[in-house]
Amino acid sequence: MKFISKNIESIISFLTENKRTVLAIFIVLIVVESQSKRLSSDFVIFSVLLLYGFFIKIFRIKSAFTFLLCLLLLVVMTIDYLSTGASISTEKVAVWLILFLGVGVIQQWRE
């Protein structure tokens, strides 16, 4: 049991030391997933949200950062809408925006 907890502690310390890189990769992952042409699955969406919840816990992310991420998604959605119209990728970015707005509101209530 100590072996497992020691490995988890080392993973968390690695993530904490590389917080900016991990969050940047996470944001790029969301934008790339929203621009992919294949159909989105609920498993991907909710696993990413669960991963973000984990990041909120270990990085102590405030709701202001989540709303900043929502602003970024809004900009991406606007650019996508202006370039492709009402497409599947625009709709996927809108779904991500709504989900992260919900996460931000829940975070704000908890703070």
C-alpha positions as CSV (number, residue, x, y, z in Angstrom):
1,M,0.0,0.0,0.0
2,K,2.9,2.4,0.7
3,F,4.2,1.7,-2.8
4,I,1.0,2.9,-4.4
5,S,0.7,6.0,-2.2
6,K,4.4,6.9,-2.9
7,N,3.8,6.6,-6.6
8,I,0.7,8.8,-6.4
9,E,2.6,11.4,-4.4
10,S,5.4,11.4,-7.0
11,I,2.9,11.9,-9.8
12,I,1.1,14.7,-7.9
13,S,4.4,16.4,-7.2
14,F,5.5,16.1,-10.8
15,L,2.2,17.6,-12.0
16,T,2.4,20.4,-9.4
17,E,6.0,21.3,-10.5
18,N,4.9,21.5,-14.1
19,K,1.5,23.2,-13.5
20,R,1.7,25.6,-16.4
21,T,2.8,23.0,-18.9
22,V,0.1,20.6,-17.8
23,L,-2.7,23.2,-18.0
24,A,-1.4,24.4,-21.4
25,I,-1.5,20.8,-22.8
26,F,-5.0,20.4,-21.3
27,I,-6.3,23.5,-23.0
28,V,-4.7,22.5,-26.3
29,L,-6.3,19.1,-25.9
30,I,-9.8,20.6,-25.5
31,V,-9.3,22.9,-28.6
32,V,-7.9,20.1,-30.7
33,E,-10.7,17.7,-29.7
34,S,-13.4,20.3,-30.5
35,Q,-11.9,20.8,-34.0
36,S,-11.7,17.1,-34.8
37,K,-14.1,15.9,-37.4
38,R,-15.0,12.6,-35.8
39,L,-18.1,12.5,-33.6
40,S,-17.5,13.3,-29.9
41,S,-18.3,10.8,-27.3
42,D,-19.7,11.4,-23.8
43,F,-16.8,9.3,-22.4
44,V,-14.2,11.8,-23.7
45,I,-16.2,14.8,-22.5
46,F,-16.8,13.5,-19.0
47,S,-13.3,12.1,-18.6
48,V,-11.9,15.5,-19.5
49,L,-14.2,17.2,-17.1
50,L,-13.2,14.7,-14.4
51,L,-9.5,15.3,-15.1
52,Y,-10.2,19.1,-14.9
53,G,-11.8,18.5,-11.5
54,F,-8.7,16.6,-10.4
55,F,-6.6,19.5,-11.6
56,I,-8.8,22.0,-9.6
57,K,-8.2,19.9,-6.5
58,I,-4.4,19.5,-6.8
59,F,-3.5,22.9,-8.4
60,R,-6.1,24.8,-6.3
61,I,-7.5,26.4,-9.5
62,K,-9.8,29.3,-8.8
63,S,-13.0,29.9,-10.7
64,A,-11.5,33.0,-12.3
65,F,-9.2,30.7,-14.3
66,T,-12.1,28.6,-15.3
67,F,-14.0,31.6,-16.5
68,L,-10.9,32.7,-18.4
69,L,-10.9,29.3,-20.1
70,C,-14.5,29.9,-21.0
71,L,-13.5,33.3,-22.5
72,L,-10.9,31.5,-24.6
73,L,-13.5,28.9,-25.7
74,L,-15.9,31.8,-26.7
75,V,-13.1,33.4,-28.8
76,V,-12.4,30.0,-30.5
77,M,-16.1,29.5,-31.1
78,T,-16.5,33.0,-32.6
79,I,-13.6,32.5,-35.0
80,D,-14.8,29.0,-35.9
81,Y,-18.3,30.4,-36.5
82,L,-17.1,33.2,-38.7
83,S,-14.9,30.9,-40.8
84,T,-17.1,27.8,-41.1
85,G,-20.6,28.9,-40.1
86,A,-22.8,26.6,-38.0
87,S,-20.6,23.5,-38.3
88,I,-20.0,20.5,-36.1
89,S,-16.8,22.0,-34.7
90,T,-18.6,25.2,-33.7
91,E,-21.2,23.1,-31.9
92,K,-18.5,21.1,-30.1
93,V,-16.8,24.3,-28.9
94,A,-20.2,25.5,-27.7
95,V,-20.7,22.3,-25.7
96,W,-17.3,22.7,-24.1
97,L,-18.1,26.3,-23.3
98,I,-21.4,25.4,-21.6
99,L,-19.8,22.6,-19.6
100,F,-17.0,24.8,-18.4
101,L,-19.4,27.6,-17.5
102,G,-21.2,25.1,-15.3
103,V,-17.9,24.0,-13.7
104,G,-17.0,27.7,-13.1
105,V,-20.4,28.4,-11.5
106,I,-20.0,25.4,-9.2
107,Q,-16.5,26.5,-8.3
108,Q,-17.7,30.0,-7.6
109,W,-20.4,28.6,-5.2
110,R,-17.8,26.6,-3.4
111,E,-15.4,29.5,-3.0
